[in-house]
Amino acid sequence: MTLESVLGENIHEGYHVRIFVHNGLNVNLEIFEIALSENSAYNGVIELVLDKNSSANLTYIVVPNKRTPSFSNLRIVLNENSSLTTRTLMHRQQVNGLLLDRKSSLKIDAALLGKSERKIDFVFDTSIRGLDNNLLFNGLALAEDKSYVNMRAIGRISRASEDAIVDIQAYAYNIGPESKAIGSPVLEINNNKVKLARHSVSISNISEEVLFYLMSRGLSLEDCKKLFRAELVDKVITKSNEFVRKDVKEIFDFLSKADHTSIL
């Protein structure tokens, strides 16, 4: 199933969508939000509930404009023996997850791209209850020019949880002295019946030596930035999921024709 929404001039749109995946189903979901005008913005909520023994693959891409921020809230509830794999390319977003019952699994791959003077706030906050549940988060952030990217990822293990696995990883990269990318993984553990709890963070600058090397091979500075952006998106979105490769390419080709919305 694909949900696609494109905003034109001077439109501010709010929405609330609820998706329920019934018992035993396996579905593929694609959600694209694109703001064409500098004065258009989204403010939306998407609820995704997986029933027992169901699974889903979700690709969620939000493309804001340069001036007016959009905000999206993705709420996830997983019931017994359900699993969700999510690949997301985001701007301002909050993701809230709740793993219930037993043997549910949530895997999130998130890419955050900061360009120009854009400010990006991303919050991932998920609670685990029940027995033998898995939570995996992998976040990649890239800030360039004067942009600011703040990626916070929180995994909470409640007192009602047993044998949980939580692995939260955040990687942030900066291009240029005035860019700022921050990764903040957090674990909140409220009992000692945990199978694995791990978090890691890496914040680094793409050095001038690397940029000089690439530019000495004929690339401009803007070409170098596009190369890093494309690699980040490819790692999170396309390489890991063949069925969305064609749709994502079409979206990016469309955006390249409108410079103020192009993310690559």
C-alpha positions in Angstrom: 0.0 0.0 0.0 1.3 3.5 -0.9 0.1 6.8 0.6 1.4 9.8 -1.2 0.6 13.5 -0.5 2.0 16.5 -2.2 1.3 20.1 -0.9 1.2 23.0 -3.3 1.4 26.8 -2.6 0.7 28.2 0.9 -1.0 25.1 2.2 -0.8 23.9 5.8 -2.3 20.5 6.2 -3.1 18.5 9.3 -4.0 14.8 9.1 -4.5 11.7 11.3 -4.2 8.3 9.7 -4.7 4.9 11.5 -3.4 1.7 9.9 -4.3 -1.7 11.4 -2.6 -4.8 10.2 -4.8 -7.8 11.0 -3.8 -11.2 12.4 -1.5 -13.2 10.2 -1.0 -10.6 7.5 2.3 -9.5 5.9 2.2 -6.1 4.3 4.4 -3.6 2.6 3.7 0.1 3.3 5.1 3.3 1.6 4.3 6.8 2.9 5.6 9.9 1.1 5.0 13.5 2.2 6.3 16.3 -0.1 6.0 20.1 0.5 6.5 21.9 -2.8 6.0 25.5 -1.6 8.2 27.4 0.8 5.0 28.3 2.7 3.5 24.8 2.9 3.8 22.4 5.8 2.5 19.2 7.2 1.4 18.5 10.8 0.4 14.9 10.9 -0.1 11.8 13.0 0.2 8.2 11.7 -0.8 5.3 13.9 0.3 1.9 12.9 -1.0 -1.1 14.9 0.1 -4.7 14.2 -2.2 -7.5 15.4 -0.9 -10.9 16.6 1.3 -12.8 14.2 1.4 -10.0 11.6 4.4 -8.3 10.0 5.0 -5.1 8.0 7.7 -3.3 6.1 7.3 0.5 6.2 9.2 3.1 4.1 8.4 6.6 5.3 9.8 9.6 3.6 9.1 13.3 4.5 10.5 16.0 2.2 10.0 19.5 3.8 10.7 22.9 2.2 13.5 25.1 3.3 11.6 27.6 5.4 8.4 26.2 6.9 9.0 23.2 9.1 6.7 20.1 9.0 6.1 17.8 11.9 5.1 14.2 11.8 4.3 11.8 14.6 4.5 8.1 13.9 2.9 5.9 16.7 3.6 2.2 16.6 2.0 -0.6 18.6 3.1 -4.2 18.2 1.2 -7.1 19.7 2.2 -10.7 20.3 4.6 -12.3 17.7 4.4 -9.3 15.4 7.3 -7.5 13.6 7.9 -4.2 11.9 10.8 -3.0 9.9 10.9 0.7 9.2 13.1 2.8 7.0 12.6 6.5 7.3 14.0 9.7 5.8 12.8 12.5 8.1 12.8 16.1 9.0 11.0 17.0 12.3 9.5 13.8 13.6 8.7 12.0 16.8 8.4 8.2 16.7 6.7 6.5 19.7 6.6 2.7 19.9 5.1 0.2 22.3 5.9 -3.5 22.3 3.3 -5.6 24.0 2.8 -9.3 25.0 5.7 -11.5 23.8 8.0 -12.1 20.9 7.4 -8.8 19.0 10.2 -7.1 17.1 10.7 -3.5 16.0 13.6 -2.4 13.7 14.1 1.2 12.7 16.6 2.6 10.2 16.5 6.4 10.1 18.3 8.9 7.9 18.4 12.6 8.7 19.8 15.2 6.2 20.5 18.7 7.2 21.1 21.3 4.5 21.6 25.1 4.3 20.3 26.5 7.7 17.7 23.8 8.3 17.0 22.6 11.8 16.1 19.0 12.3 14.7 17.5 15.5 14.1 13.7 15.6 12.9 11.8 18.7 12.6 8.1 18.9 11.0 6.9 22.1 9.9 3.3 22.6 8.7 1.2 25.6 9.0 -2.6 25.9 6.5 -4.6 27.9 6.1 -8.4 28.0 8.4 -11.3 27.3 11.2 -11.8 24.8 10.7 -8.6 22.7 13.4 -7.0 20.4 14.1 -3.4 19.7 16.8 -2.3 17.2 17.4 1.4 16.2 20.0 2.5 13.7 20.2 6.3 13.1 22.4 8.1 10.6 22.6 11.9 10.6 24.4 14.3 8.2 24.7 18.1 8.8 26.2 20.5 6.4 26.7 24.3 6.0 24.9 25.9 8.9 22.3 23.2 9.6 21.6 21.6 13.0 20.6 18.0 13.4 19.5 16.6 16.7 18.8 12.9 16.9 17.6 11.4 20.2 16.8 7.7 20.6 15.4 6.3 23.8 14.7 2.7 24.6 12.7 2.0 27.8 12.4 -1.5 29.4 9.5 -1.5 31.8 9.2 -3.5 35.0 6.7 -5.8 33.2 9.4 -6.8 30.6 11.5 -10.0 30.6 14.3 -11.2 28.3 14.3 -8.0 26.2 16.9 -7.2 23.6 17.5 -3.4 23.0 20.2 -2.1 20.7 20.3 1.6 19.9 23.0 3.1 17.6 23.4 6.7 16.5 25.9 8.0 14.0 26.3 11.7 13.2 28.5 13.4 10.6 29.3 17.0 10.0 30.5 18.8 6.8 31.9 22.2 7.5 32.8 24.1 10.7 29.4 25.7 11.2 27.3 22.5 10.9 26.2 20.6 14.0 24.9 17.0 14.2 24.2 15.4 17.6 23.3 11.8 18.4 21.9 10.9 21.8 21.1 7.3 22.5 19.5 6.6 25.9 18.5 3.4 27.7 16.1 3.4 30.6 16.1 0.0 32.3 13.7 -0.7 35.1 14.4 -4.4 35.9 17.3 -6.8 35.8 15.7 -9.5 33.6 17.2 -8.2 30.4 18.8 -10.4 27.7 20.8 -7.6 26.1 20.9 -3.8 26.4 23.4 -1.9 24.3 23.8 1.6 22.9 26.5 3.4 21.0 27.1 6.9 19.5 29.6 8.3 17.1 29.9 12.0 16.1 32.6 12.9 13.6 33.6 15.5 11.0 34.2 14.7 7.4 37.7 16.2 7.2 39.0 18.8 4.8 41.5 16.2 3.6 38.7 13.9 2.4 36.9 16.8 0.7 40.2 17.9 -0.9 40.9 14.4 -2.2 37.5 14.2 -3.8 37.7 17.7 -5.3 41.2 16.9 -6.7 39.4 14.1 -8.7 37.2 16.7 -10.4 34.2 17.0 -8.0 32.9 20.3 -6.8 32.2 20.9 -3.2 28.5 20.6 -3.9 29.1 17.3 -5.8 30.9 16.0 -2.7 28.0 16.9 -0.5 25.6 15.2 -2.9 27.7 12.1 -2.8 27.6 11.9 1.0 23.8 12.5 1.0 23.2 9.9 -1.6 25.3 7.3 0.2 23.4 7.9 3.4 20.0 7.6 1.8 21.1 4.5 -0.2 22.3 2.8 3.0 19.1 3.3 4.9 16.4 3.3 2.2 17.2 1.5 -1.0 19.9 -1.1 -0.4 17.9 -2.6 2.4 14.6 -2.9 0.6 14.4 -3.7 -3.1 10.7 -3.2 -3.5 10.9 0.5 -2.8 14.0 1.3 -4.9 12.0 2.2 -8.0 9.5 4.4 -6.1 12.2 6.2 -4.2 14.2 6.9 -7.4 11.0 8.4 -9.0 10.5 10.6 -6.0 14.1 11.9 -6.0 14.0 12.5 -9.8 10.8 14.5 -9.4 12.3 16.6 -6.6 15.4 17.3 -8.6 13.3 19.4 -10.9 12.3 21.7 -8.0 15.5 23.0 -6.4 13.9 24.3 -3.2 12.6 20.8 -2.3 15.5 18.7 -3.5 17.0 16.6 -0.7 19.8 15.3 -2.8 
